[in-house]
Amino acid sequence: MKLFSSKGLIKAAHIYCLLFSPFYAPLWAFIWLFLYSYLRLLPLAYKIFILVTVLMFTIVIPRVTINIFRKINKWTHWQLSHREHRYTPYLITIASYVACVILFTKINTAQFMLGILVATLVAGVLCGILNIWWKVSTHTAAMGGLTGTVVAFSYIFYFNPIPMMCIMLLLSGLMGTSRMILRQHSLSQVIGGFFIGFISALVFIMIGW
């Protein structure tokens, strides 16, 4: 118990959760695509446009809107994490993702690229529905989504996924441990979140391909 009450460990868990926030998952996936797949050959202007669009719709708009909502209601970050207060952040994030998916559809983005956003959207909806009864972890859902993305991309781009899978499983384990150290979730909630994200990414990216 002393280990879990250590201030240094709690601070490290906070920092880790911030670095790998669920908001960043789609952006990490697109960065990976543009660095390690044949999509790196695309024009730089197009890649910047895609990354900036993903950044705006999946990080900037949801976070700014949620912070405004939190301040209007005079809630702390801790109060916002309570299960009964999580519905509005879910709805704001989902609405922003839907707008991004519609925009990417209009500009005829590749289906497997669109699948990244759809998978994240589906995982968010599932987590939001489950939140009615069960405070599933969106942080591990994001890590599971990135892990599922690695598996799906290994099929699409024909590479050995084992090294990257090992890294992602390690990072996912650290995330689950961090959420439990912060007393935000139980073991079942972090495992459940991981598999929601993993299955959503695997299914919807592969469908797009």
Order of alpha helices (4+ residues) and beta strands (2+ residues): alpha-alpha-alpha-alpha-alpha-alpha-alpha-alpha-alpha-alpha-alpha
